[in-house]
């Protein structure tokens, strides 16, 4: 291994990887909680709530994620100083908005795919709307939702790289900083160009993270759907 490779690898893993993991964890948790709630509410026959939720879904599914990142990071602070977020948190919030819209639509489809007889049987057992969904409908719907949710997790991990556009330190940004450092003339750097090797290693790291998840999604789709 070349002498320059060790420090680069340590920086990417010790400093960049935690940033990617943090953004992905917040985005996945927020997308799941908000998306399942909105998707379930979307099945309620109440026009006002359905229209608002549908607007939310269409807006954040339709916007490029980078535009949402810019709105959160640059736009919200102009409304209130309380809405000023760090680059990593801004990227996580933007991914929550995008991801929850995806999960909401998938949840709606999963719930509506449950046969009406299941609703009627639960009602016959004395369950109200909440009880039917909590104990009968949602468990079956979430089972069908799991494969697309794992696929969404892969997309979220890959889109964490958008944090670097606004200065967040993630895997890709860490690799870029190290590439620039090595390219700089001594004594700051080595005066050498190793961009291909560095970004190939970054790509390999993303592949190692994402490939098992894509295989898991395919496996779950065969077993659960």
C-alpha positions in Angstrom: 0.0 0.0 0.0 1.4 3.5 -0.9 2.4 5.7 2.0 -0.4 8.2 1.2 -3.2 5.6 1.2 -3.2 5.0 5.0 -4.0 8.5 6.1 -6.6 8.9 3.4 -8.3 5.7 4.4 -8.3 6.7 8.1 -9.8 10.1 7.3 -12.5 8.7 5.1 -13.5 6.0 7.6 -13.0 7.8 10.9 -14.3 11.2 9.8 -16.4 10.7 6.7 -18.2 7.5 7.5 -19.8 8.7 10.8 -21.3 11.7 8.9 -22.8 9.4 6.3 -24.1 7.0 9.0 -25.6 9.9 11.0 -27.5 11.4 8.0 -28.7 8.0 6.9 -29.9 7.0 10.4 -31.9 10.2 10.9 -33.3 10.1 7.4 -34.4 6.4 7.6 -36.0 6.8 11.1 -37.8 10.1 10.1 -38.9 8.7 6.8 -40.3 5.6 8.4 -42.2 7.3 11.2 -43.6 10.2 9.1 -44.2 8.2 6.0 -46.1 5.3 7.6 -48.3 7.9 9.5 -49.0 9.9 6.4 -49.6 6.9 4.2 -52.1 5.5 6.7 -53.9 8.8 7.0 -54.0 8.9 3.2 -56.4 5.9 3.3 -58.9 7.8 5.4 -61.9 9.0 3.4 -61.5 12.7 4.4 -60.9 15.0 1.5 -59.1 17.8 3.4 -56.4 15.7 5.0 -56.0 13.6 1.8 -55.5 16.7 -0.3 -52.9 18.1 2.1 -51.0 14.8 2.3 -51.2 14.3 -1.4 -49.7 17.8 -1.9 -46.9 17.0 0.5 -46.1 13.8 -1.4 -46.2 15.3 -4.8 -44.1 18.3 -3.9 -41.3 16.4 -2.2 -41.4 13.5 -4.7 -41.3 16.0 -7.6 -38.5 18.2 -6.4 -34.9 17.3 -7.0 -33.5 16.3 -3.6 -30.7 18.9 -4.1 -33.3 21.6 -4.4 -34.8 20.5 -1.1 -31.4 20.4 0.5 -30.8 24.1 -0.6 -34.2 25.1 0.7 -33.6 23.6 4.1 -30.0 24.8 4.4 -30.2 28.3 2.8 -33.9 29.1 2.7 -35.2 28.2 6.2 -32.7 30.4 8.1 -34.1 33.4 6.3 -37.5 32.7 7.9 -36.2 32.3 11.4 -32.8 31.8 13.1 -34.2 28.8 14.9 -34.4 27.1 11.5 -30.7 27.2 10.9 -29.1 23.8 10.7 -25.7 22.3 10.3 -24.9 20.8 6.9 -25.3 17.3 8.0 -28.6 18.0 9.8 -29.9 20.0 6.9 -29.2 17.1 4.5 -30.8 14.7 6.9 -34.0 16.8 7.1 -34.1 17.1 3.3 -33.8 13.4 3.0 -36.6 12.9 5.6 -38.9 15.1 3.6 -38.1 13.2 0.4 -38.0 9.8 2.0 -41.2 10.2 3.9 -43.0 11.1 0.7 -41.8 7.9 -0.8 -42.8 5.8 2.2 -46.2 7.5 2.4 -47.1 6.5 -1.1 -45.7 3.0 -0.6 -47.7 2.6 2.6 -50.9 3.8 1.0 -50.4 1.1 -1.7 -49.5 -1.6 0.8 -52.6 -0.8 3.0 -55.0 -0.6 0.1 -53.7 -3.9 -1.2 -55.0 -5.7 1.9 -58.3 -7.4 0.9 -61.5 -5.6 2.2 -62.5 -8.8 3.8 -59.7 -8.3 6.3 -61.2 -4.9 7.3 -64.7 -6.5 7.6 -63.5 -9.4 9.6 -61.7 -7.1 12.0 -64.8 -4.9 12.3 -66.9 -8.0 13.0 -64.5 -8.8 15.9 -65.4 -5.4 17.4 -62.3 -3.4 16.4 -62.7 0.3 15.6 -60.8 2.0 12.9 -57.7 2.5 15.0 -57.8 -1.1 16.3 -58.3 -2.6 12.9 -55.3 -0.8 11.5 -53.0 -1.3 14.5 -53.7 -5.0 15.1 -54.8 -6.3 11.7 -54.2 -4.1 8.6 -50.8 -2.4 9.4 -48.9 -5.6 10.4 -49.9 -7.1 7.0 -49.2 -3.8 5.1 -45.8 -3.3 6.8 -44.8 -6.8 5.7 -45.5 -5.8 2.1 -43.8 -2.4 2.7 -40.5 -3.9 3.9 -38.9 -4.7 0.5 -39.4 -1.2 -1.0 -38.3 0.3 2.3 -35.0 -1.5 2.2 -34.5 -0.3 -1.4 -35.3 3.2 -0.1 -32.6 2.8 2.5 -30.1 2.2 -0.3 -31.2 5.4 -2.1 -30.9 7.3 1.1 -27.4 6.1 1.8 -26.4 7.1 -1.7 -28.0 10.5 -1.5 -26.2 11.3 1.7 -23.4 12.5 -0.6 -25.5 15.6 -1.2 -24.4 16.8 2.3 -21.0 17.5 0.8 -22.5 20.1 -1.6 -23.3 22.3 1.4 -20.1 21.5 3.3 -21.1 18.4 5.3 -18.4 15.9 5.9 -19.5 12.5 4.5 -17.6 9.7 2.8 -17.5 11.4 -0.6 -16.6 14.8 0.8 -13.8 13.2 2.9 -12.4 11.6 -0.2 -12.6 14.9 -2.1 -10.7 16.8 0.7 -8.0 14.2 0.8 -7.6 14.2 -3.0 -7.2 18.0 -2.9 -4.7 17.7 0.0 -2.5 15.2 -1.8 -2.7 17.2 -5.0 -1.5 20.4 -3.3 2.2 21.2 -3.5 4.6 20.4 -0.6 4.7 21.0 2.3 0.9 20.9 2.4 0.5 17.9 0.1 2.6 15.6 -2.1 2.1 17.4 -5.4 0.7 14.1 -6.8 -2.7 13.3 -8.4 -4.4 10.2 -7.0 -8.0 11.2 -7.6 -8.8 8.0 -9.5 -7.6 5.7 -6.7 -9.3 7.7 -4.0 -12.7 8.0 -5.7 -12.5 4.3 -6.8 -12.0 3.4 -3.1 -15.0 5.6 -2.2 -17.1 3.9 -4.8 -16.0 0.5 -3.5 -17.0 1.5 0.0 -20.5 2.6 -1.1 -20.8 -0.7 -3.0 -19.8 -2.7 0.0 -22.5 -0.9 2.0 -25.3 -0.9 -0.6 -24.9 -4.3 -2.3 -26.0 -6.4 0.7 -29.0 -4.2 1.1 -30.1 -4.5 -2.6 -29.8 -8.3 -2.2 -31.8 -8.2 1.0 -34.5 -6.2 -0.7 -34.7 -8.7 -3.6 -34.8 -11.6 -1.1 -37.6 -10.0 1.0 -39.6 -9.2 -2.1 -39.6 -13.0 -3.0 -40.4 -14.1 0.5 -42.8 -11.5 1.8 -44.7 -10.1 -1.2 
